[in-house]
Amino acid sequence: MLYALEAGGAPSEQVIRDFWRELPGDAEGRAYADEIVRSVHSELEQTDERIREASRNWRLERMTRVDRNLLRIGAWELLRRPDVPRAVILDEAVELAKRYGASESSAFVNGVLDRIADDCGRADGDGGPDGSTEGSQNAG
């Protein structure tokens, strides 16, 4: 949805509505996906600034649209969802980059998100209030 939002320029609510009309998908993950789209879109400047700071030698505008939007999702989750463990966020972003990105996308996405996680103080054991990852939900 972020890809479509960026490519088409339609309002986020319209993109969300059109997406679910075309691809009904998993009802369980729908609310989380909608939250990501609305939140990343409303916090785009702050999220993009974090990505710029962490992506050495790469301008945001030069990144592929897939990489840029995977980084936005991962950065937003790292900054706003302490209930989702760092490792889950990075692993899911890397897997999506492998599936939908270019040949070097997964390493690039991993490196940038790892820097963002370090910069915002997210440790490997982050997850629940006690730092454990047991019982945490999947980020995707």
C-alpha positions in Angstrom: 0.0 0.0 0.0 2.9 2.4 0.7 4.2 1.7 -2.8 0.8 2.5 -4.3 0.5 5.6 -2.1 3.8 6.9 -3.3 3.3 5.9 -6.9 -0.2 7.2 -7.4 -0.5 10.1 -5.0 -4.1 9.2 -3.9 -5.1 9.9 -0.3 -4.1 7.2 2.1 -7.7 6.2 3.0 -8.5 5.7 -0.7 -5.3 3.6 -1.2 -6.2 1.5 1.8 -9.9 1.0 0.7 -8.8 0.2 -2.9 -6.1 -2.3 -1.8 -8.5 -4.3 0.4 -11.2 -4.3 -2.3 -8.7 -5.8 -4.8 -6.8 -8.1 -2.4 -9.0 -9.0 0.6 -6.1 -10.8 2.3 -5.8 -11.9 5.9 -8.4 -10.2 8.1 -6.1 -10.8 11.1 -3.3 -8.6 9.7 -5.5 -5.9 8.2 -5.7 -3.6 11.1 -1.9 -3.7 11.6 -1.3 -3.0 7.9 -3.7 -0.1 7.9 -2.0 1.3 11.0 1.4 1.1 9.3 0.1 2.9 6.2 -1.7 5.7 8.1 1.2 6.2 10.6 4.0 6.1 8.1 2.2 8.5 5.8 1.4 10.9 8.6 5.0 10.7 10.0 6.7 10.5 6.7 9.2 13.4 7.2 10.3 12.1 10.6 10.6 8.5 9.3 12.5 9.6 6.2 14.9 11.7 8.2 15.8 8.7 10.3 16.4 6.7 7.1 18.6 9.5 5.7 20.7 9.6 8.8 21.2 5.8 8.8 21.7 5.3 5.0 25.2 6.6 4.5 26.1 7.5 0.9 22.5 7.0 -0.3 19.9 9.7 -0.9 16.4 8.6 -0.2 15.4 9.6 -3.7 18.0 7.3 -5.3 16.7 4.2 -3.4 14.3 1.9 -5.2 10.7 2.4 -4.3 10.6 -1.1 -2.8 13.6 -0.5 -0.6 12.5 2.9 0.4 9.1 1.7 1.6 10.5 -1.4 3.3 12.8 0.9 5.2 9.9 3.2 6.1 7.9 0.3 7.5 10.9 -1.1 9.5 11.9 2.3 10.8 8.4 3.1 11.9 8.1 -0.2 13.7 11.5 0.2 15.4 10.5 3.7 16.5 6.8 3.2 17.4 6.3 -0.5 18.2 8.4 -1.5 21.2 6.2 -4.6 21.5 7.6 -6.0 18.3 11.1 -7.4 18.8 14.0 -5.8 16.9 15.0 -9.2 15.4 11.4 -9.8 14.1 11.3 -6.3 12.4 14.7 -6.8 10.7 14.1 -10.4 9.7 10.7 -9.6 8.1 12.1 -6.6 6.3 15.0 -8.6 5.0 12.7 -11.4 3.8 10.5 -8.9 2.0 13.5 -7.3 0.4 14.7 -10.7 -0.8 11.3 -11.4 -2.3 10.5 -8.1 -3.9 13.7 -6.1 -4.1 16.8 -6.1 -6.2 19.7 -8.6 -5.6 21.4 -6.4 -3.0 18.2 -5.0 -1.4 18.2 -7.4 1.6 21.7 -6.5 2.7 21.0 -2.8 2.2 17.7 -2.9 4.1 19.3 -4.9 6.9 22.2 -2.5 7.3 20.1 0.6 7.4 17.5 -0.8 9.8 20.3 -2.1 12.0 21.7 1.4 12.3 18.3 2.9 13.0 17.7 0.2 15.7 21.1 1.0 17.3 20.5 4.8 17.1 17.1 4.6 18.8 18.4 2.2 21.5 16.5 -1.0 20.4 18.5 -4.0 21.8 18.2 -7.5 20.4 16.2 -8.7 23.4 13.5 -6.0 23.0 10.0 -7.3 23.0 7.9 -7.3 26.1 8.2 -5.2 29.3 10.8 -7.6 30.6 12.8 -7.5 27.4 11.8 -11.1 26.4 10.5 -12.0 23.0 8.3 -14.9 24.2 4.7 -14.5 23.2 5.3 -11.6 20.9 3.4 -11.4 17.6 4.7 -11.6 14.2 5.4 -8.1 12.7 3.9 -8.8 9.3 
